[in-house]
Amino acid sequence: MSKITGKSKLAEAAESTENNEKLNLVKTGKKATLKAYRLYPDDIARLKKVTAVMNQESHRHISETAAIRALIVLGSKASGGKLIRALRETI
């Protein structure tokens, strides 16, 4: 009986595929990170009202999460004074 020496065809095929260059066929998108917030019932009612208004204007359904993202964008464009006044209204 003779011993098998050398690499198998499977090992050789695996080595040849390891040296392939990276193909960027699929673009990696933004990765969402989960963050939880506690809202009072009044705030939830306001969020539902804002979402309902957005859904009336849009041709597709807008979720509450998308509405929150839109509000964050609006908040980033607002002045600090406006944001403080809005915060005082919630208290």
C-alpha positions as CSV (number, residue, x, y, z in Angstrom):
1,M,0.0,0.0,0.0
2,S,1.3,3.4,-0.9
3,K,0.6,6.5,1.0
4,I,-1.2,9.4,-0.7
5,T,1.1,12.4,-0.8
6,G,0.4,15.9,-2.0
7,K,-2.7,18.0,-1.9
8,S,-6.1,16.9,-3.0
9,K,-8.0,18.5,-5.9
10,L,-10.4,20.1,-3.4
11,A,-7.5,21.7,-1.4
12,E,-6.0,23.0,-4.6
13,A,-9.3,24.5,-5.7
14,A,-9.8,26.2,-2.3
15,E,-6.3,27.7,-2.5
16,S,-6.9,29.1,-5.9
17,T,-10.2,30.8,-4.9
18,E,-8.6,32.4,-1.8
19,N,-6.4,34.6,-4.0
20,N,-9.3,36.2,-5.9
21,E,-9.5,39.9,-5.7
22,K,-12.5,41.5,-3.9
23,L,-15.4,42.3,-6.1
24,N,-17.6,45.2,-5.0
25,L,-20.8,44.0,-6.6
26,V,-23.1,44.8,-3.7
27,K,-22.8,48.1,-2.0
28,T,-23.1,48.0,1.8
29,G,-25.7,50.4,3.0
30,K,-26.1,52.3,6.2
31,K,-26.4,50.0,9.2
32,A,-29.2,51.0,11.6
33,T,-28.4,50.9,15.3
34,L,-31.3,50.3,17.7
35,K,-32.1,53.0,20.2
36,A,-35.1,53.0,22.4
37,Y,-36.8,56.0,23.9
38,R,-39.6,56.4,26.3
39,L,-42.5,58.7,25.3
40,Y,-45.4,60.0,27.3
41,P,-48.9,59.3,26.0
42,D,-49.2,63.0,24.8
43,D,-46.0,62.6,22.8
44,I,-47.2,59.4,21.2
45,A,-50.5,61.1,20.2
46,R,-48.5,64.0,18.7
47,L,-46.3,61.5,16.8
48,K,-49.4,59.7,15.4
49,K,-50.9,63.0,14.4
50,V,-47.7,64.0,12.6
51,T,-47.5,60.6,10.9
52,A,-51.2,60.9,9.8
53,V,-50.5,64.3,8.2
54,M,-47.5,63.0,6.4
55,N,-49.5,60.0,5.1
56,Q,-52.1,62.3,3.7
57,E,-49.5,64.2,1.7
58,S,-47.6,61.1,0.6
59,H,-48.5,58.6,-2.1
60,R,-47.0,55.7,0.0
61,H,-47.3,54.7,3.7
62,I,-44.9,56.4,6.1
63,S,-44.1,54.7,9.3
64,E,-43.7,56.4,12.7
65,T,-40.0,55.6,12.5
66,A,-39.7,57.5,9.2
67,A,-41.6,60.4,10.7
68,I,-39.2,60.5,13.6
69,R,-36.3,60.6,11.2
70,A,-37.9,63.5,9.3
71,L,-38.5,65.4,12.6
72,I,-34.8,64.9,13.5
73,V,-33.8,66.4,10.2
74,L,-36.2,69.4,10.8
75,G,-34.8,69.7,14.3
76,S,-31.2,69.8,13.0
77,K,-32.1,72.7,10.7
78,A,-34.0,74.7,13.5
79,S,-32.4,77.2,15.8
80,G,-31.6,76.4,19.4
81,G,-34.2,78.9,20.6
82,K,-37.0,77.2,18.6
83,L,-36.0,73.8,20.0
84,I,-36.0,75.1,23.6
85,R,-39.5,76.7,23.1
86,A,-40.8,73.4,21.7
87,L,-39.3,71.5,24.6
88,R,-41.0,73.9,27.1
89,E,-44.3,73.2,25.4
90,T,-43.9,69.4,26.1
91,I,-43.4,70.0,29.9
